Amino acid sequence: MLPRFGVQVLDLGAGTAVLSRRGERTRVRVGREADLVVRGEGPYTAARMRQGVWVVARGRGDPAATWKSVPLGNTGAQLLLDGSGAADERSLQLAAATFLCTHHVAGLLEHYGVNCVFDVGANAGQYAKRLRGLGYTGRIVSFEPTEDAFAKLRQAADPDPEWWVYPFGLGREDATHSIHVDWNTMNSLLPPSEYGKGRYRRFARTRTEEIELRRLDGVMDKALAGLAEPRPYLKMDTQGYDLEVFAGAGDRTGEFVGMQSEVAALPLYEGSPRMAEAIAVYEESGFEITGMYPVTREATTGRVVEFDCVMMRAAAAPG
């Protein structure tokens, strides 16, 4: 009788039915363990994660496509792979490294009680957004000297009162300097190396902007203002200029409980230090490596071009 009163009935069998007042429902089998009741048309794909747990995606590829679920050790986490094989090994590795690096940093920030992250070379704020997404709620102070990127950075940070942004770069001394721009996220104060020119077509065209540089030790007091017990962390991603930023901290490098630098195994920029040289400087200042994550690889050889190097000061660890 229910349809006579405008109630739709979808019989699922064994005394089970779905009743609805608006729109017709359709039953979609997603395996022997479950049915999916939908309004509208598919296609749908489903992947069984474990007993009683499914992931269902709508309108993605072939409805008959297979998904693969890979347990990540004993962590309880699962890696879900599209069976179409869209992600090659290199892309998968680099995407995983980006996530794992940020996850590792977020855990260290919590463990070490970091309450201020210096985000040097912020671009449009990608790094800060990832930290916020993983639960970091402390202050972030971002520095981005290029005009277009800073406009995007300021817009991203505007709703967040604990995310401060400054339209200048950091270096060894207070000065004005020309920076190469229009290289997407790879704008640099240094010209490209011969290796860099061969790797990236974008280096063949360039224009420059005049930007302001300041020493890190000259901006720290303002950045840390209002924090009763500052515990800062320094992140640098300045396309070959990280050691110059670090030098600008002078004796105040000892105040940072941890740091992160993009170090080059294969330098993309003229005058940028090799990985071993940069790490040696950081280690001399009391930092020790907690993680190394590939940023880019050569597709033909598999060689890593750059790593994100995460380092902490062991003496600053709690307890």
LUMDO-310703 format. One line per 2 residues: number of its first residue (from 0); their letters; for each residue x, y, z of C-alpha. Coordinates in steps of 0.02 Angstrom, whole numbers, padded with zeros to 5 digits. Each point is the difference from the previous one (the first is absolute). Layout:
BEGIN
NUM	A	X,Y,Z  ...
END
This chain:
BEGIN
0	ML	00000,00000,00000  00144,00121,00032
2	PR	00030,00048,-00183  -00182,00055,-00009
4	FG	00043,00132,00131  00156,00060,-00093
6	VQ	00125,-00104,00100  00132,-00089,-00103
8	VL	00049,-00175,00058  00165,-00081,-00044
10	DL	-00001,-00183,00053  00172,-00061,00053
12	GA	-00059,-00173,00047  -00008,-00098,00162
14	GT	-00124,00120,00079  00104,00154,-00040
16	AV	-00060,00149,-00102  00040,00183,-00025
18	LS	-00146,00122,00002  00014,00173,-00078
20	RR	-00119,00144,-00033  00101,00091,-00133
22	GE	00086,-00076,-00150  00021,-00180,-00048
24	RT	00141,-00098,00078  00107,-00130,-00087
26	RV	00092,-00148,00074  00182,-00021,-00050
28	RV	00095,-00155,00051  00173,00041,00069
30	GR	00045,-00176,00056  -00068,-00148,00093
32	EA	00004,00098,00163  -00095,00157,-00046
34	DL	-00121,00091,-00115  00006,00183,-00046
36	VV	-00166,00092,-00011  00013,00153,-00112
38	RG	-00108,00137,-00074  00050,00034,-00178
40	EG	00117,-00090,-00116  00179,-00062,00019
42	PY	00122,-00062,-00044  00066,-00049,00170
44	TA	00156,-00092,00049  00030,-00081,00168
46	AR	00152,-00064,00092  -00001,-00113,00152
48	MR	00123,00068,00128  -00028,-00135,00129
50	QG	-00142,-00099,00078  -00155,00110,-00001
52	VW	00089,00154,-00070  -00020,00059,-00179
54	VV	00049,00155,-00098  -00122,00050,-00136
56	AR	00038,00126,-00138  -00126,00071,-00122
58	GR	00032,00041,-00182  00181,-00054,-00001
60	GD	00054,-00103,-00148  -00058,-00174,-00040
62	PA	-00131,-00069,00123  00085,-00168,-00015
64	AT	00171,00071,00042  00091,-00081,00145
66	WK	00075,00090,00148  00142,-00062,00106
68	SV	00013,00030,00186  00174,-00011,00077
70	PL	00021,-00002,00190  00139,00113,00061
72	GN	00082,-00113,00128  -00088,-00010,00167
74	TG	-00054,00183,00001  -00181,-00033,-00045
76	AQ	00019,00108,-00154  -00042,-00062,-00174
78	LL	00066,00059,-00168  -00136,-00007,-00133
80	LD	00064,-00019,-00178  -00102,00022,-00159
82	GS	00015,-00161,-00098  00011,00096,-00163
84	GA	00184,00030,00038  -00015,00188,-00031
86	AD	00139,00040,00125  00172,-00057,-00051
88	ER	00132,-00051,00127  00091,00166,-00005
90	SL	-00156,00106,00023  -00061,-00112,00141
92	QL	00167,00010,00090  00011,00189,-00010
94	AA	-00181,00027,00054  00025,-00118,00147
96	AT	00161,00089,00048  -00088,00169,00004
98	FL	-00136,-00067,00114  00119,-00096,00112
100	CT	00117,00149,00018  -00139,00117,00054
102	HH	-00073,-00133,00115  00172,-00027,00078
104	VA	00025,00187,00026  -00172,00021,00076
106	GL	00038,-00139,00125  00167,00080,00045
108	LE	-00079,00171,00024  -00120,-00076,00126
110	HY	00134,-00105,00086  00121,00145,00019
112	GV	-00134,00125,00048  00034,00115,-00148
114	NC	-00107,00156,00007  00067,00099,-00148
116	VF	00047,-00062,-00174  00106,00114,-00109
118	DV	-00056,-00040,-00178  00137,00074,-00111
120	GA	-00037,-00008,-00186  -00186,-00021,00030
122	NA	-00057,00023,-00180  -00191,-00006,00006
124	GQ	-00007,-00082,00172  -00001,-00184,-00047
126	YA	00111,-00054,00145  -00101,00094,00131
128	KR	-00163,-00072,-00066  00067,-00177,00016
130	LR	00053,00032,00180  -00171,00069,00044
132	GL	-00080,-00151,-00085  00101,-00116,00114
134	GY	-00049,00090,00160  00136,00128,00035
136	TG	-00087,00149,00084  00150,00107,00052
138	RI	00064,00158,-00083  00065,-00004,-00178
140	VS	00105,00144,-00067  00018,-00009,-00189
142	FE	00123,00098,-00109  -00027,00018,-00187
144	PT	00085,00140,-00100  -00077,-00018,-00174
146	ED	-00152,00105,-00039  -00118,-00126,-00079
148	AF	00036,-00140,00124  -00017,00118,00148
150	AK	-00173,00055,-00057  -00057,-00182,00003
152	LR	00087,-00029,00167  -00084,00148,00081
154	QA	-00170,-00058,-00061  00030,-00175,00068
156	AD	00056,00063,00170  -00132,00136,00021
158	PD	-00129,-00107,00095  00133,-00068,00119
160	PE	00052,00123,00138  00150,-00107,00049
162	WW	00070,-00004,-00177  00106,00156,-00028
164	VY	00071,00044,-00171  00140,00119,-00054
166	PF	00039,00060,-00178  00189,-00019,00005
168	GL	00132,-00134,-00006  00137,-00049,00121
170	GR	00187,-00004,-00031  00173,00026,00069
172	ED	-00021,00189,00008  -00131,00137,-00015
174	AT	00001,00048,-00184  -00097,00011,-00161
176	HS	00026,-00137,-00127  -00066,-00060,-00169
178	IH	-00097,-00163,00000  -00041,-00107,-00151
180	VD	-00189,-00021,-00015  -00128,-00084,-00112
182	WN	00074,-00169,00046  -00159,-00057,00089
184	TM	00051,-00059,00175  00186,00005,-00044
186	NS	00036,00188,00002  00180,00025,00057
188	LL	00126,00134,00039  00128,-00108,-00090
190	PP	00013,-00032,-00188  -00028,-00178,-00062
192	SE	00146,-00119,-00015  00038,-00091,-00162
194	YG	-00081,-00154,00076  -00153,00103,00047
196	KG	-00017,00070,-00176  00002,-00175,-00070
198	RY	-00130,-00061,00122  -00129,00141,-00003
200	RR	-00058,00092,-00156  -00070,00139,00109
202	FA	00178,00059,00037  00019,00052,-00183
204	RT	-00113,00150,00028  00011,00116,00147
206	RT	-00032,00172,00065  00058,00075,00163
208	EE	-00076,00099,00143  00088,00110,00125
210	IE	-00035,-00066,00174  00046,00042,00178
212	LR	00107,-00117,00104  00018,00005,00188
214	RL	00103,-00097,00125  -00095,-00131,00098
216	DG	00071,00056,00167  -00071,00174,-00035
218	VM	-00181,-00060,-00016  -00007,-00134,00134
220	DK	-00051,00112,00145  -00152,00065,-00094
222	AL	-00047,-00173,-00061  00010,-00075,00175
224	AG	-00085,00145,00089  -00130,-00054,00127
226	LA	00065,-00178,00020  00048,-00026,00182
228	EP	00118,-00144,-00038  00043,00003,-00185
230	RP	00044,-00167,-00078  00024,00040,-00185
232	YL	00026,-00115,-00149  00084,00059,-00161
234	KM	-00060,-00062,-00170  00097,00058,-00153
236	DT	-00043,-00029,-00183  00088,00138,-00096
238	QG	00063,-00091,-00155  00185,-00009,00038
240	YD	00008,00146,00123  -00034,-00091,00165
242	LE	00177,00016,00069  -00008,00189,-00028
244	VF	-00162,00006,00099  00078,-00105,00137
246	AG	00154,00112,00008  -00115,00147,00031
248	AG	-00056,-00076,00164  00175,00024,00072
250	DR	00016,-00055,00181  -00188,-00019,00014
252	TG	00001,-00166,-00092  00014,-00077,00174
254	EF	-00177,00058,00041  -00078,-00114,-00130
256	VG	-00049,-00173,00064  -00007,-00069,-00177
258	MQ	00017,00043,-00183  -00037,-00059,-00176
260	SE	00099,00038,-00158  -00012,-00052,-00182
262	VA	00172,-00070,-00037  00064,-00036,-00175
264	AL	00079,-00163,-00054  00008,00071,-00177
266	PL	00006,00192,00009  -00125,00090,-00110
268	YE	00072,00173,00032  00172,00078,-00022
270	GS	00087,00024,00166  -00119,-00105,00103
272	PR	00085,-00119,00123  00001,-00187,-00022
274	MA	-00096,-00105,00125  00151,-00054,00103
276	EA	00061,00180,00021  -00170,00064,00057
278	IA	-00029,-00142,00123  00174,00023,00074
280	VY	-00040,00182,00039  -00163,-00047,00084
282	EE	00082,-00138,00101  00135,00119,00060
284	SG	-00141,00106,00070  -00066,-00146,00103
286	FE	-00137,-00072,-00112  -00014,-00186,-00040
288	IT	-00095,-00087,-00138  -00168,-00078,00041
290	GM	-00060,-00027,-00180  00048,00017,-00184
292	YP	-00138,00005,-00130  00021,00008,-00190
294	VT	-00073,00156,-00080  00041,-00036,-00183
296	RE	00078,-00144,-00096  00069,-00025,-00173
298	AT	-00124,-00104,-00099  00136,-00083,-00104
300	TG	00127,-00044,00134  -00098,00001,00163
302	RV	00127,00118,00079  -00068,00117,00133
304	VE	00024,00183,-00046  -00051,00078,00166
306	FD	-00047,-00059,00174  -00101,00080,00138
308	CV	00118,-00020,00148  -00084,00009,00172
310	MM	00114,00028,00149  -00028,00027,00186
312	RA	00105,00055,00148  00003,-00153,00113
314	AA	00037,00105,00154  -00167,00088,-00025
316	AP	-00102,-00161,00008  -00120,-00010,00148
318	G	00062,-00098,00149
END
